[in-house]
């Protein structure tokens, strides 16, 4: 059975930032340079939604908790085996180019 744990991270910002600001930056990264590695969702999700997901981390925008303007709890999901395997494939492709 695939394992899709939820990871909790605490973020302490040096500069004040709202949770909306943080979500916008994560979404920008997920749709930009980190596309295919970082994901972003605004949907109501559970762990089984991420079985077989090739991304290393999917930011759950609805599950985060802003504590104040410089401290938030962020929630990310990932498929423990598949996401890692995809990064190994990326590494092999990168090494083959060298």
Biopython code that builds the backbone (N, CA, C, O; Angstrom):
import numpy as np
from Bio.PDB.StructureBuilder import StructureBuilder

atoms = [
    (1, "UNK", "N", (0.835, -1.172, 0.000)),
    (1, "UNK", "CA", (0.000, 0.000, 0.000)),
    (1, "UNK", "C", (0.886, 1.244, 0.000)),
    (1, "UNK", "O", (1.771, 1.370, 0.846)),
    (2, "UNK", "N", (0.660, 2.159, -0.935)),
    (2, "UNK", "CA", (1.456, 3.383, -0.978)),
    (2, "UNK", "C", (1.294, 4.216, 0.285)),
    (2, "UNK", "O", (0.253, 4.200, 0.942)),
    (3, "UNK", "N", (2.337, 4.927, 0.594)),
    (3, "UNK", "CA", (2.325, 5.790, 1.770)),
    (3, "UNK", "C", (2.340, 7.243, 1.323)),
    (3, "UNK", "O", (3.279, 7.674, 0.654)),
    (4, "UNK", "N", (1.312, 8.002, 1.685)),
    (4, "UNK", "CA", (1.240, 9.422, 1.335)),
    (4, "UNK", "C", (1.080, 10.239, 2.603)),
    (4, "UNK", "O", (-0.020, 10.684, 2.927)),
    (5, "UNK", "N", (2.167, 10.434, 3.313)),
    (5, "UNK", "CA", (2.072, 11.180, 4.566)),
    (5, "UNK", "C", (1.853, 12.671, 4.350)),
    (5, "UNK", "O", (2.097, 13.220, 3.276)),
    (6, "UNK", "N", (1.388, 13.288, 5.407)),
    (6, "UNK", "CA", (1.239, 14.743, 5.434)),
    (6, "UNK", "C", (2.366, 15.276, 6.297)),
    (6, "UNK", "O", (2.609, 14.781, 7.397)),
    (7, "UNK", "N", (3.038, 16.272, 5.798)),
    (7, "UNK", "CA", (4.179, 16.841, 6.502)),
    (7, "UNK", "C", (3.804, 18.226, 7.024)),
    (7, "UNK", "O", (3.246, 19.049, 6.298)),
    (8, "UNK", "N", (4.117, 18.463, 8.280)),
    (8, "UNK", "CA", (3.868, 19.772, 8.887)),
    (8, "UNK", "C", (5.192, 20.498, 9.061)),
    (8, "UNK", "O", (6.147, 19.951, 9.612)),
    (9, "UNK", "N", (5.235, 21.716, 8.591)),
    (9, "UNK", "CA", (6.432, 22.550, 8.746)),
    (9, "UNK", "C", (6.030, 23.862, 9.387)),
    (9, "UNK", "O", (4.982, 24.428, 9.077)),
    (10, "UNK", "N", (6.864, 24.327, 10.269)),
    (10, "UNK", "CA", (6.657, 25.653, 10.856)),
    (10, "UNK", "C", (7.596, 26.621, 10.152)),
    (10, "UNK", "O", (8.778, 26.331, 9.964)),
    (11, "UNK", "N", (7.070, 27.753, 9.770)),
    (11, "UNK", "CA", (7.856, 28.764, 9.073)),
    (11, "UNK", "C", (7.847, 30.050, 9.884)),
    (11, "UNK", "O", (6.794, 30.618, 10.170)),
    (12, "UNK", "N", (9.032, 30.491, 10.244)),
    (12, "UNK", "CA", (9.176, 31.780, 10.922)),
    (12, "UNK", "C", (9.827, 32.724, 9.929)),
    (12, "UNK", "O", (10.968, 32.514, 9.515)),
    (13, "UNK", "N", (9.104, 33.756, 9.553)),
    (13, "UNK", "CA", (9.563, 34.709, 8.552)),
    (13, "UNK", "C", (10.321, 35.862, 9.202)),
    (13, "UNK", "O", (9.968, 36.326, 10.286)),
    (14, "UNK", "N", (11.365, 36.310, 8.520)),
    (14, "UNK", "CA", (12.105, 37.479, 9.010)),
    (14, "UNK", "C", (11.301, 38.756, 8.805)),
    (14, "UNK", "O", (11.379, 39.694, 9.598)),
    (15, "UNK", "N", (10.531, 38.770, 7.726)),
    (15, "UNK", "CA", (9.699, 39.930, 7.417)),
    (15, "UNK", "C", (8.234, 39.541, 7.592)),
    (15, "UNK", "O", (7.866, 38.397, 7.328)),
    (16, "UNK", "N", (7.401, 40.468, 8.030)),
    (16, "UNK", "CA", (5.970, 40.161, 8.147)),
    (16, "UNK", "C", (5.390, 39.743, 6.796)),
    (16, "UNK", "O", (5.687, 40.353, 5.769)),
    (17, "UNK", "N", (4.572, 38.712, 6.806)),
    (17, "UNK", "CA", (3.915, 38.234, 5.589)),
    (17, "UNK", "C", (2.606, 37.565, 5.977)),
    (17, "UNK", "O", (2.558, 36.794, 6.936)),
    (18, "UNK", "N", (1.565, 37.853, 5.250)),
    (18, "UNK", "CA", (0.287, 37.200, 5.525)),
    (18, "UNK", "C", (0.314, 35.792, 4.948)),
    (18, "UNK", "O", (1.155, 35.470, 4.110)),
    (19, "UNK", "N", (-0.602, 34.969, 5.399)),
    (19, "UNK", "CA", (-0.711, 33.615, 4.855)),
    (19, "UNK", "C", (-1.050, 33.691, 3.366)),
    (19, "UNK", "O", (-0.589, 32.859, 2.585)),
    (20, "UNK", "N", (-1.845, 34.670, 2.970)),
    (20, "UNK", "CA", (-2.175, 34.854, 1.554)),
    (20, "UNK", "C", (-0.918, 35.149, 0.735)),
    (20, "UNK", "O", (-0.782, 34.652, -0.384)),
    (21, "UNK", "N", (-0.006, 35.945, 1.274)),
    (21, "UNK", "CA", (1.264, 36.236, 0.594)),
    (21, "UNK", "C", (2.078, 34.957, 0.403)),
    (21, "UNK", "O", (2.629, 34.713, -0.670)),
    (22, "UNK", "N", (2.145, 34.154, 1.449)),
    (22, "UNK", "CA", (2.915, 32.905, 1.398)),
    (22, "UNK", "C", (2.302, 31.953, 0.380)),
    (22, "UNK", "O", (3.019, 31.357, -0.424)),
    (23, "UNK", "N", (0.979, 31.806, 0.409)),
    (23, "UNK", "CA", (0.299, 30.943, -0.562)),
    (23, "UNK", "C", (0.587, 31.401, -1.988)),
    (23, "UNK", "O", (0.834, 30.573, -2.865)),
    (24, "UNK", "N", (0.559, 32.699, -2.224)),
    (24, "UNK", "CA", (0.817, 33.222, -3.569)),
    (24, "UNK", "C", (2.233, 32.889, -4.032)),
    (24, "UNK", "O", (2.434, 32.540, -5.195)),
    (25, "UNK", "N", (3.205, 32.991, -3.145)),
    (25, "UNK", "CA", (4.597, 32.677, -3.503)),
    (25, "UNK", "C", (4.773, 31.186, -3.793)),
    (25, "UNK", "O", (5.465, 30.810, -4.739)),
    (26, "UNK", "N", (4.145, 30.343, -2.977)),
    (26, "UNK", "CA", (4.243, 28.896, -3.210)),
    (26, "UNK", "C", (3.575, 28.544, -4.535)),
    (26, "UNK", "O", (4.116, 27.759, -5.314)),
    (27, "UNK", "N", (2.413, 29.116, -4.792)),
    (27, "UNK", "CA", (1.710, 28.850, -6.053)),
    (27, "UNK", "C", (2.552, 29.304, -7.245)),
    (27, "UNK", "O", (2.637, 28.604, -8.254)),
    (28, "UNK", "N", (3.167, 30.466, -7.125)),
    (28, "UNK", "CA", (4.043, 30.983, -8.182)),
    (28, "UNK", "C", (5.190, 30.008, -8.460)),
    (28, "UNK", "O", (5.504, 29.731, -9.617)),
    (29, "UNK", "N", (5.806, 29.496, -7.414)),
    (29, "UNK", "CA", (6.903, 28.531, -7.580)),
    (29, "UNK", "C", (6.400, 27.234, -8.202)),
    (29, "UNK", "O", (7.057, 26.668, -9.077)),
    (30, "UNK", "N", (5.231, 26.758, -7.751)),
    (30, "UNK", "CA", (4.673, 25.500, -8.254)),
    (30, "UNK", "C", (4.304, 25.591, -9.731)),
    (30, "UNK", "O", (4.321, 24.586, -10.441)),
    (31, "UNK", "N", (3.973, 26.780, -10.187)),
    (31, "UNK", "CA", (3.614, 26.973, -11.593)),
    (31, "UNK", "C", (4.800, 27.459, -12.424)),
    (31, "UNK", "O", (4.701, 27.573, -13.646)),
    (32, "UNK", "N", (5.920, 27.745, -11.759)),
    (32, "UNK", "CA", (7.102, 28.266, -12.448)),
    (32, "UNK", "C", (8.262, 27.295, -12.425)),
    (32, "UNK", "O", (8.161, 26.176, -12.929)),
    (33, "UNK", "N", (9.374, 27.734, -11.834)),
    (33, "UNK", "CA", (10.613, 26.958, -11.830)),
    (33, "UNK", "C", (10.486, 25.585, -11.174)),
    (33, "UNK", "O", (11.214, 24.661, -11.538)),
    (34, "UNK", "N", (9.586, 25.438, -10.229)),
    (34, "UNK", "CA", (9.453, 24.171, -9.499)),
    (34, "UNK", "C", (8.331, 23.281, -10.041)),
    (34, "UNK", "O", (7.990, 22.269, -9.428)),
    (35, "UNK", "N", (7.760, 23.654, -11.183)),
    (35, "UNK", "CA", (6.664, 22.877, -11.767)),
    (35, "UNK", "C", (7.100, 21.427, -11.967)),
    (35, "UNK", "O", (8.180, 21.161, -12.494)),
    (36, "UNK", "N", (6.261, 20.509, -11.547)),
    (36, "UNK", "CA", (6.569, 19.089, -11.654)),
    (36, "UNK", "C", (7.273, 18.537, -10.428)),
    (36, "UNK", "O", (7.347, 17.322, -10.247)),
    (37, "UNK", "N", (7.792, 19.420, -9.585)),
    (37, "UNK", "CA", (8.452, 19.007, -8.346)),
    (37, "UNK", "C", (7.628, 19.451, -7.145)),
    (37, "UNK", "O", (7.399, 18.680, -6.212)),
    (38, "UNK", "N", (7.189, 20.698, -7.183)),
    (38, "UNK", "CA", (6.338, 21.253, -6.132)),
    (38, "UNK", "C", (4.930, 21.416, -6.686)),
    (38, "UNK", "O", (4.746, 21.912, -7.798)),
    (39, "UNK", "N", (3.946, 21.000, -5.910)),
    (39, "UNK", "CA", (2.557, 21.175, -6.311)),
    (39, "UNK", "C", (1.845, 22.140, -5.387)),
    (39, "UNK", "O", (2.363, 22.509, -4.333)),
    (40, "UNK", "N", (0.651, 22.546, -5.794)),
    (40, "UNK", "CA", (-0.159, 23.482, -5.015)),
    (40, "UNK", "C", (-1.612, 23.084, -5.202)),
    (40, "UNK", "O", (-2.057, 22.884, -6.332)),
    (41, "UNK", "N", (-2.355, 22.967, -4.113)),
    (41, "UNK", "CA", (-3.776, 22.660, -4.234)),
    (41, "UNK", "C", (-4.601, 23.541, -3.317)),
    (41, "UNK", "O", (-4.194, 23.878, -2.205)),
    (42, "UNK", "N", (-5.778, 23.904, -3.820)),
    (42, "UNK", "CA", (-6.762, 24.639, -3.039)),
    (42, "UNK", "C", (-7.989, 23.768, -2.789)),
    (42, "UNK", "O", (-9.000, 24.251, -2.281)),
    (43, "UNK", "N", (-7.904, 22.493, -3.143)),
    (43, "UNK", "CA", (-9.026, 21.566, -2.979)),
    (43, "UNK", "C", (-8.977, 20.897, -1.612)),
    (43, "UNK", "O", (-7.934, 20.859, -0.960)),
    (44, "UNK", "N", (-10.123, 20.371, -1.188)),
    (44, "UNK", "CA", (-10.182, 19.552, 0.025)),
    (44, "UNK", "C", (-9.591, 18.193, -0.347)),
    (44, "UNK", "O", (-10.114, 17.522, -1.236)),
    (45, "UNK", "N", (-8.518, 17.779, 0.312)),
    (45, "UNK", "CA", (-7.813, 16.559, -0.079)),
    (45, "UNK", "C", (-7.567, 15.644, 1.118)),
    (45, "UNK", "O", (-7.607, 16.066, 2.273)),
    (46, "UNK", "N", (-7.311, 14.375, 0.799)),
    (46, "UNK", "CA", (-6.900, 13.367, 1.783)),
    (46, "UNK", "C", (-5.690, 12.644, 1.207)),
    (46, "UNK", "O", (-5.369, 12.815, 0.031)),
    (47, "UNK", "N", (-5.028, 11.850, 2.012)),
    (47, "UNK", "CA", (-3.772, 11.225, 1.588)),
    (47, "UNK", "C", (-3.903, 10.398, 0.313)),
    (47, "UNK", "O", (-2.993, 10.412, -0.516)),
    (48, "UNK", "N", (-5.004, 9.685, 0.134)),
    (48, "UNK", "CA", (-5.143, 8.830, -1.050)),
    (48, "UNK", "C", (-5.209, 9.635, -2.348)),
    (48, "UNK", "O", (-5.016, 9.074, -3.426)),
    (49, "UNK", "N", (-5.475, 10.928, -2.265)),
    (49, "UNK", "CA", (-5.480, 11.769, -3.464)),
    (49, "UNK", "C", (-4.095, 11.880, -4.091)),
    (49, "UNK", "O", (-3.972, 12.282, -5.248)),
    (50, "UNK", "N", (-3.064, 11.532, -3.350)),
    (50, "UNK", "CA", (-1.699, 11.730, -3.828)),
    (50, "UNK", "C", (-0.974, 10.431, -4.164)),
    (50, "UNK", "O", (0.222, 10.460, -4.452)),
    (51, "UNK", "N", (-1.663, 9.294, -4.135)),
    (51, "UNK", "CA", (-1.046, 8.032, -4.540)),
    (51, "UNK", "C", (-0.590, 8.149, -5.988)),
    (51, "UNK", "O", (-1.383, 8.483, -6.868)),
    (52, "UNK", "N", (0.671, 7.877, -6.233)),
    (52, "UNK", "CA", (1.215, 7.927, -7.584)),
    (52, "UNK", "C", (1.510, 9.324, -8.095)),
    (52, "UNK", "O", (1.761, 9.502, -9.287)),
    (53, "UNK", "N", (1.485, 10.311, -7.226)),
    (53, "UNK", "CA", (1.788, 11.684, -7.646)),
    (53, "UNK", "C", (3.298, 11.832, -7.790)),
    (53, "UNK", "O", (4.029, 11.547, -6.841)),
    (54, "UNK", "N", (3.788, 12.272, -8.954)),
    (54, "UNK", "CA", (5.228, 12.340, -9.188)),
    (54, "UNK", "C", (5.931, 13.528, -8.530)),
    (54, "UNK", "O", (7.161, 13.581, -8.515)),
    (55, "UNK", "N", (5.181, 14.466, -7.994)),
    (55, "UNK", "CA", (5.802, 15.645, -7.382)),
    (55, "UNK", "C", (6.348, 15.304, -5.997)),
    (55, "UNK", "O", (5.821, 14.426, -5.314)),
    (56, "UNK", "N", (7.388, 15.991, -5.596)),
    (56, "UNK", "CA", (8.026, 15.733, -4.302)),
    (56, "UNK", "C", (7.223, 16.273, -3.138)),
    (56, "UNK", "O", (7.307, 15.746, -2.029)),
    (57, "UNK", "N", (6.449, 17.312, -3.372)),
    (57, "UNK", "CA", (5.697, 17.943, -2.298)),
    (57, "UNK", "C", (4.525, 18.711, -2.893)),
    (57, "UNK", "O", (4.684, 19.427, -3.882)),
    (58, "UNK", "N", (3.347, 18.563, -2.291)),
    (58, "UNK", "CA", (2.163, 19.285, -2.733)),
    (58, "UNK", "C", (1.661, 20.123, -1.571)),
    (58, "UNK", "O", (1.236, 19.585, -0.548)),
    (59, "UNK", "N", (1.710, 21.434, -1.726)),
    (59, "UNK", "CA", (1.304, 22.380, -0.696)),
    (59, "UNK", "C", (-0.219, 22.400, -0.593)),
    (59, "UNK", "O", (-0.914, 22.630, -1.583)),
    (60, "UNK", "N", (-0.725, 22.158, 0.603)),
    (60, "UNK", "CA", (-2.167, 22.152, 0.875)),
    (60, "UNK", "C", (-2.552, 23.519, 1.437)),
    (60, "UNK", "O", (-2.417, 23.770, 2.634)),
    (61, "UNK", "N", (-3.032, 24.395, 0.559)),
    (61, "UNK", "CA", (-3.295, 25.781, 0.964)),
    (61, "UNK", "C", (-4.432, 25.908, 1.975)),
    (61, "UNK", "O", (-4.473, 26.873, 2.737)),
    (62, "UNK", "N", (-5.352, 24.947, 1.990)),
    (62, "UNK", "CA", (-6.479, 25.013, 2.929)),
    (62, "UNK", "C", (-6.118, 24.523, 4.326)),
    (62, "UNK", "O", (-6.835, 24.807, 5.286)),
    (63, "UNK", "N", (-5.026, 23.801, 4.449)),
    (63, "UNK", "CA", (-4.697, 23.179, 5.733)),
    (63, "UNK", "C", (-3.703, 23.976, 6.570)),
    (63, "UNK", "O", (-3.538, 23.698, 7.758)),
    (64, "UNK", "N", (-3.045, 24.952, 5.975)),
    (64, "UNK", "CA", (-2.075, 25.749, 6.720)),
    (64, "UNK", "C", (-2.738, 26.589, 7.794)),
    (64, "UNK", "O", (-3.932, 26.882, 7.730)),
    (65, "UNK", "N", (-1.946, 26.968, 8.777)),
    (65, "UNK", "CA", (-2.469, 27.751, 9.899)),
    (65, "UNK", "C", (-1.579, 28.976, 10.115)),
    (65, "UNK", "O", (-0.435, 28.842, 10.549)),
    (66, "UNK", "N", (-2.100, 30.169, 9.815)),
    (66, "UNK", "CA", (-1.333, 31.377, 10.132)),
    (66, "UNK", "C", (-1.469, 31.692, 11.619)),
    (66, "UNK", "O", (-2.581, 31.858, 12.118)),
    (67, "UNK", "N", (-0.363, 31.773, 12.316)),
    (67, "UNK", "CA", (-0.401, 32.073, 13.746)),
    (67, "UNK", "C", (-0.267, 33.573, 13.992)),
    (67, "UNK", "O", (-0.894, 34.119, 14.900)),
    (68, "UNK", "N", (0.547, 34.231, 13.184)),
    (68, "UNK", "CA", (0.650, 35.694, 13.174)),
    (68, "UNK", "C", (1.361, 36.082, 11.882)),
    (68, "UNK", "O", (1.549, 35.231, 11.013)),
    (69, "UNK", "N", (1.759, 37.334, 11.734)),
    (69, "UNK", "CA", (2.360, 37.779, 10.472)),
    (69, "UNK", "C", (3.796, 37.322, 10.246)),
    (69, "UNK", "O", (4.395, 37.656, 9.224)),
    (70, "UNK", "N", (4.349, 36.570, 11.176)),
    (70, "UNK", "CA", (5.705, 36.070, 10.946)),
    (70, "UNK", "C", (5.859, 34.589, 11.292)),
    (70, "UNK", "O", (6.970, 34.060, 11.260)),
    (71, "UNK", "N", (4.762, 33.920, 11.620)),
    (71, "UNK", "CA", (4.852, 32.505, 11.989)),
    (71, "UNK", "C", (3.622, 31.759, 11.477)),
    (71, "UNK", "O", (2.489, 32.085, 11.830)),
    (72, "UNK", "N", (3.869, 30.743, 10.629)),
    (72, "UNK", "CA", (2.775, 29.947, 10.071)),
    (72, "UNK", "C", (3.137, 28.468, 10.117)),
    (72, "UNK", "O", (4.311, 28.098, 10.149)),
    (73, "UNK", "N", (2.109, 27.635, 10.118)),
    (73, "UNK", "CA", (2.295, 26.195, 9.957)),
    (73, "UNK", "C", (1.846, 25.846, 8.544)),
    (73, "UNK", "O", (0.723, 26.153, 8.143)),
    (74, "UNK", "N", (2.732, 25.203, 7.796)),
    (74, "UNK", "CA", (2.453, 24.813, 6.422)),
    (74, "UNK", "C", (2.254, 23.307, 6.355)),
    (74, "UNK", "O", (2.940, 22.550, 7.041)),
    (75, "UNK", "N", (1.315, 22.881, 5.528)),
    (75, "UNK", "CA", (1.022, 21.458, 5.367)),
    (75, "UNK", "C", (1.301, 21.061, 3.919)),
    (75, "UNK", "O", (0.788, 21.677, 2.984)),
    (76, "UNK", "N", (2.114, 20.032, 3.752)),
    (76, "UNK", "CA", (2.436, 19.494, 2.434)),
    (76, "UNK", "C", (2.154, 17.996, 2.430)),
    (76, "UNK", "O", (2.265, 17.325, 3.456)),
    (77, "UNK", "N", (1.790, 17.488, 1.263)),
    (77, "UNK", "CA", (1.564, 16.060, 1.057)),
    (77, "UNK", "C", (2.599, 15.531, 0.069)),
    (77, "UNK", "O", (3.164, 16.292, -0.716)),
    (78, "UNK", "N", (2.843, 14.227, 0.113)),
    (78, "UNK", "CA", (3.728, 13.618, -0.877)),
    (78, "UNK", "C", (3.529, 12.111, -0.868)),
    (78, "UNK", "O", (3.174, 11.522, 0.153)),
    (79, "UNK", "N", (3.766, 11.491, -2.032)),
    (79, "UNK", "CA", (3.783, 10.030, -2.125)),
    (79, "UNK", "C", (5.215, 9.619, -1.829)),
    (79, "UNK", "O", (6.120, 9.858, -2.629)),
    (80, "UNK", "N", (5.409, 9.009, -0.693)),
    (80, "UNK", "CA", (6.735, 8.728, -0.164)),
    (80, "UNK", "C", (7.647, 7.999, -1.147)),
    (80, "UNK", "O", (8.821, 8.348, -1.267)),
    (81, "UNK", "N", (7.134, 7.005, -1.845)),
    (81, "UNK", "CA", (7.977, 6.226, -2.745)),
    (81, "UNK", "C", (8.048, 6.831, -4.144)),
    (81, "UNK", "O", (9.132, 6.960, -4.713)),
    (82, "UNK", "N", (6.899, 7.200, -4.695)),
    (82, "UNK", "CA", (6.854, 7.620, -6.090)),
    (82, "UNK", "C", (7.552, 8.955, -6.320)),
    (82, "UNK", "O", (8.307, 9.099, -7.281)),
    (83, "UNK", "N", (7.311, 9.925, -5.455)),
    (83, "UNK", "CA", (7.971, 11.225, -5.602)),
    (83, "UNK", "C", (9.483, 11.092, -5.543)),
    (83, "UNK", "O", (10.199, 11.710, -6.331)),
    (84, "UNK", "N", (9.971, 10.277, -4.600)),
    (84, "UNK", "CA", (11.415, 10.052, -4.479)),
    (84, "UNK", "C", (11.952, 9.370, -5.738)),
    (84, "UNK", "O", (12.997, 9.759, -6.259)),
    (85, "UNK", "N", (11.245, 8.364, -6.220)),
    (85, "UNK", "CA", (11.682, 7.649, -7.421)),
    (85, "UNK", "C", (11.793, 8.590, -8.615)),
    (85, "UNK", "O", (12.711, 8.468, -9.426)),
    (86, "UNK", "N", (10.860, 9.521, -8.718)),
    (86, "UNK", "CA", (10.901, 10.468, -9.828)),
    (86, "UNK", "C", (12.104, 11.404, -9.734)),
    (86, "UNK", "O", (12.664, 11.794, -10.759)),
    (87, "UNK", "N", (12.507, 11.769, -8.517)),
    (87, "UNK", "CA", (13.689, 12.621, -8.375)),
    (87, "UNK", "C", (14.949, 11.839, -8.720)),
    (87, "UNK", "O", (15.903, 12.417, -9.240)),
    (88, "UNK", "N", (14.975, 10.527, -8.441)),
    (88, "UNK", "CA", (16.116, 9.694, -8.842)),
    (88, "UNK", "C", (16.197, 9.650, -10.367)),
    (88, "UNK", "O", (17.286, 9.748, -10.934)),
    (89, "UNK", "N", (15.056, 9.504, -11.028)),
    (89, "UNK", "CA", (15.023, 9.521, -12.495)),
    (89, "UNK", "C", (15.544, 10.863, -13.012)),
    (89, "UNK", "O", (16.331, 10.903, -13.958)),
    (90, "UNK", "N", (15.106, 11.960, -12.392)),
    (90, "UNK", "CA", (15.605, 13.287, -12.786)),
    (90, "UNK", "C", (17.123, 13.369, -12.651)),
    (90, "UNK", "O", (17.799, 13.918, -13.522)),
    (91, "UNK", "N", (17.657, 12.826, -11.563)),
    (91, "UNK", "CA", (19.101, 12.842, -11.340)),
    (91, "UNK", "C", (19.830, 12.038, -12.413)),
    (91, "UNK", "O", (20.854, 12.481, -12.933)),
    (92, "UNK", "N", (19.313, 10.875, -12.739)),
    (92, "UNK", "CA", (19.941, 10.037, -13.770)),
    (92, "UNK", "C", (19.940, 10.760, -15.113)),
    (92, "UNK", "O", (20.941, 10.735, -15.829)),
    (93, "UNK", "N", (18.826, 11.403, -15.459)),
    (93, "UNK", "CA", (18.756, 12.165, -16.713)),
    (93, "UNK", "C", (19.771, 13.307, -16.705)),
    (93, "UNK", "O", (20.431, 13.564, -17.712)),
    (94, "UNK", "N", (19.890, 13.982, -15.582)),
    (94, "UNK", "CA", (20.853, 15.080, -15.462)),
    (94, "UNK", "C", (22.285, 14.570, -15.619)),
    (94, "UNK", "O", (23.102, 15.192, -16.298)),
    (95, "UNK", "N", (22.583, 13.436, -14.988)),
    (95, "UNK", "CA", (23.927, 12.862, -15.082)),
    (95, "UNK", "C", (24.233, 12.406, -16.506)),
    (95, "UNK", "O", (25.377, 12.495, -16.953)),
    (96, "UNK", "N", (23.222, 11.922, -17.217)),
    (96, "UNK", "CA", (23.428, 11.454, -18.587)),
    (96, "UNK", "C", (23.772, 12.608, -19.527)),
    (96, "UNK", "O", (24.450, 12.408, -20.534)),
    (97, "UNK", "N", (23.308, 13.810, -19.202)),
    (97, "UNK", "CA", (23.608, 14.986, -20.028)),
    (97, "UNK", "C", (25.048, 15.446, -19.864)),
    (97, "UNK", "O", (25.611, 16.068, -20.765)),
    (98, "UNK", "N", (25.643, 15.144, -18.724)),
    (98, "UNK", "CA", (27.000, 15.638, -18.426)),
    (98, "UNK", "C", (28.069, 14.914, -19.197)),
    (98, "UNK", "O", (29.253, 15.220, -19.050)),
]
sb = StructureBuilder()
sb.init_structure("model")
sb.init_model(0)
sb.init_chain("A")
sb.init_seg("    ")
for serial, (resi, resn, name, xyz) in enumerate(atoms, 1):
    if name == "N":
        sb.init_residue(resn, " ", resi, " ")
    sb.init_atom(name, np.array(xyz, "f"), 0.0, 1.0, " ", f" {name:<3s}", serial, name[0])
structure = sb.get_structure()
